[in-house]
Amino acid sequence: MASLGELQQTRMEQIRKLVKETAPQAEELLSYGMPAFKLHKRILIYYAAHTNHIGFYPASLTIFKVFAGELQGLAYSRGTIRLQNNTEIPLDLIRKIIEFRAMENLEKEIIKEK
């Protein structure tokens, strides 16, 4: 992250801090060259700095259906939410997505163990 500009560093740290607060058991790692968090043996989220935005990759297509209404007004496409540098990060929505993903991962782990 040291090679990023101050704005990008701040935004990346906001997401990192939010994940650590919301899913404190999540393990931080690099995957596919991006910062990521893993929970219950599965990827929770990926995120990465780009020139004009932070890419937030929730590792689940389900969230695009569940949070469709709340995603209105954000730039997103299959598998990614682009958090544009000229707008505030919707921290409440990102927190909800992290919580949802944590439950998804837990449910998959419970099913796998049966």
C-alpha positions in Angstrom: 0.0 0.0 0.0 3.0 2.3 0.4 3.0 3.0 -3.4 -0.6 4.3 -3.3 -1.5 7.9 -3.0 -2.8 9.3 0.3 -6.4 9.1 -0.8 -6.2 5.5 -1.9 -4.3 4.5 1.2 -6.9 6.1 3.4 -9.8 4.4 1.5 -8.1 1.0 1.6 -7.5 1.3 5.3 -11.1 2.2 5.9 -12.2 -1.0 4.3 -9.5 -3.0 6.1 -10.6 -1.6 9.4 -14.2 -2.2 8.7 -13.6 -5.8 7.9 -11.5 -6.3 11.1 -14.3 -4.7 13.2 -17.2 -6.6 11.5 -15.5 -10.0 11.2 -12.7 -10.0 13.8 -12.0 -13.7 13.3 -11.3 -13.2 9.6 -7.7 -13.9 8.4 -6.0 -11.3 6.4 -4.1 -12.5 3.3 -3.1 -11.7 -0.3 -4.9 -13.6 -3.0 -4.6 -13.0 -6.7 -2.3 -10.1 -5.8 -5.0 -8.3 -3.9 -5.6 -7.8 -0.2 -8.3 -10.2 1.0 -9.9 -11.7 4.1 -10.8 -15.4 4.7 -13.4 -16.6 7.1 -14.5 -20.2 7.8 -11.9 -21.5 5.3 -13.4 -19.4 2.4 -12.7 -15.9 1.0 -14.8 -13.3 2.6 -13.9 -10.3 0.4 -11.2 -9.0 -1.8 -10.4 -5.3 -2.3 -7.9 -3.4 -4.5 -7.0 0.1 -5.3 -7.4 1.3 -8.9 -6.7 4.7 -10.5 -10.2 6.1 -10.0 -11.8 3.7 -7.5 -11.4 1.0 -4.9 -12.6 -2.4 -6.3 -14.6 -4.2 -3.6 -15.1 -7.9 -4.6 -17.5 -9.7 -2.2 -16.8 -13.2 -3.6 -20.5 -13.9 -3.9 -23.0 -13.1 -6.7 -25.8 -13.5 -4.2 -25.1 -10.1 -2.6 -26.0 -8.4 -5.9 -29.5 -9.8 -5.6 -29.9 -9.3 -1.8 -28.6 -5.7 -1.8 -29.9 -4.7 -5.3 -31.8 -1.7 -3.9 -28.9 -0.4 -1.8 -26.5 -0.8 -4.7 -28.4 1.7 -6.8 -26.3 4.7 -7.5 -23.0 2.8 -7.2 -20.9 1.5 -10.1 -21.1 -2.3 -10.1 -21.0 -5.2 -12.4 -20.8 -9.0 -12.0 -18.6 -9.6 -9.0 -17.3 -6.1 -8.3 -18.5 -2.9 -6.7 -16.4 0.1 -7.8 -16.2 2.6 -4.9 -15.4 5.8 -6.9 -12.7 8.1 -5.4 -15.0 11.2 -5.8 -17.7 9.7 -3.5 -17.7 8.6 0.2 -17.4 4.9 0.8 -20.9 3.6 1.8 -19.6 2.1 5.1 -23.0 1.0 6.3 -23.6 -1.0 3.1 -20.1 -2.4 3.1 -20.6 -3.5 6.7 -23.9 -5.2 5.8 -22.2 -7.0 2.9 -19.4 -8.2 5.1 -21.9 -9.5 7.7 -23.9 -11.3 5.0 -20.7 -12.8 3.5 -19.7 -14.0 7.0 -23.0 -15.8 7.4 -22.8 -17.3 3.9 -19.3 -18.7 4.7 -20.5 -20.0 8.0 -23.5 -21.7 6.5 -21.3 -23.4 3.8 -18.9 -24.6 6.5 -21.7 -26.1 8.6 -23.2 -27.8 5.5 -19.8 -29.2 4.6 -19.3 -30.6 8.1 -22.5 -32.6 8.0 
